[in-house]
Amino acid sequence: MVFRPATGDSSFAIYADVGSSNQIGEGSMALADNLKVNSDPKRGGVLGGVVTLLFKGVNIGWPKPNKELLVEANNAFKAWGGFAQLREALPEIDWSLC
């Protein structure tokens, strides 16, 4: 689950890439669009303000139809506690847009 508190937008994403030791990796253009981030591969993106939640031990598998991936990702997020748990885990975030 990837969440952008500044806009209240969120999106599920496949975690399959890692960057340097202080970065998770990079998101797709579709993820950027879902989060209302400039998705231009050369000039887009944001340097911060995005929360990425990984579900340890959850392996949905690949390839699967997009709808099936979304259902399984949503089930993992709900099982973890959903947005209520996310708000509790990150009290320093302004949740007023959500």
C-alpha positions as CSV (number, residue, x, y, z in Angstrom):
1,M,0.0,0.0,0.0
2,V,1.4,3.4,-1.0
3,F,-0.2,6.5,0.6
4,R,0.3,10.2,0.0
5,P,-1.0,12.1,3.0
6,A,-0.7,15.5,1.4
7,T,-3.5,14.6,-1.0
8,G,-5.2,11.7,0.8
9,D,-4.5,9.5,-2.3
10,S,-3.5,5.8,-2.0
11,S,-2.8,2.9,-4.2
12,F,-1.8,-0.7,-4.0
13,A,1.5,-1.5,-5.8
14,I,3.7,-4.5,-6.4
15,Y,6.9,-4.5,-4.4
16,A,9.5,-5.9,-6.7
17,D,12.4,-3.3,-6.8
18,V,14.8,-2.0,-4.3
19,G,17.1,1.0,-4.5
20,S,19.9,2.2,-2.4
21,S,20.0,1.5,1.3
22,N,17.8,4.5,2.2
23,Q,15.2,4.0,-0.6
24,I,12.6,1.3,-1.2
25,G,12.8,1.6,-5.0
26,E,10.9,3.4,-7.6
27,G,7.2,3.4,-8.5
28,S,5.5,3.0,-11.8
29,M,4.0,5.7,-13.9
30,A,0.6,4.2,-13.0
31,L,1.3,4.4,-9.3
32,A,2.4,8.1,-9.7
33,D,-0.9,8.8,-11.5
34,N,-2.9,7.1,-8.8
35,L,-1.1,9.3,-6.2
36,K,-1.6,12.4,-8.3
37,V,2.2,12.7,-8.7
38,N,3.8,13.9,-12.0
39,S,4.4,10.6,-13.8
40,D,6.8,11.9,-16.4
41,P,9.7,9.4,-16.2
42,K,12.4,12.1,-16.6
43,R,10.9,15.1,-14.7
44,G,8.2,13.6,-12.5
45,G,8.1,12.1,-9.1
46,V,8.4,13.5,-5.6
47,L,11.4,13.5,-3.2
48,G,9.3,12.6,-0.1
49,G,5.8,12.7,1.4
50,V,4.9,9.2,0.4
51,V,4.3,6.4,2.9
52,T,4.9,2.8,1.7
53,L,3.5,0.0,3.8
54,L,4.9,-3.5,3.1
55,F,3.1,-6.6,4.3
56,K,5.7,-9.0,5.7
57,G,5.2,-12.6,4.6
58,V,2.5,-11.8,2.1
59,N,3.3,-13.1,-1.3
60,I,0.4,-12.7,-3.7
61,G,2.3,-14.2,-6.6
62,W,2.8,-13.2,-10.2
63,P,1.4,-13.0,-12.8
64,K,-2.2,-12.5,-11.9
65,P,-5.0,-10.4,-13.4
66,N,-4.9,-6.8,-12.0
67,K,-8.4,-7.2,-10.4
68,E,-7.2,-10.3,-8.5
69,L,-4.1,-8.5,-7.3
70,L,-6.2,-5.6,-6.0
71,V,-8.5,-7.8,-4.1
72,E,-5.7,-9.8,-2.4
73,A,-3.8,-6.6,-1.6
74,N,-6.9,-5.0,-0.1
75,N,-7.5,-8.1,2.0
76,A,-3.9,-7.9,3.3
77,F,-4.3,-4.2,4.1
78,K,-7.6,-4.9,5.9
79,A,-6.2,-7.8,7.8
80,W,-3.3,-5.6,9.0
81,G,-5.8,-3.0,10.3
82,G,-6.4,-0.7,7.4
83,F,-6.4,3.1,7.6
84,A,-7.2,3.0,11.3
85,Q,-4.0,1.1,12.0
86,L,-2.0,3.3,9.6
87,R,-3.2,6.5,11.5
88,E,-2.3,4.9,14.8
89,A,1.1,3.8,13.5
90,L,1.9,7.3,12.1
91,P,0.4,9.9,14.5
92,E,2.8,12.6,13.2
93,I,1.0,12.7,9.9
94,D,-1.7,15.3,9.3
95,W,-4.6,13.0,8.5
96,S,-7.2,15.8,7.9
97,L,-7.4,15.1,4.1
98,C,-8.3,11.5,4.6
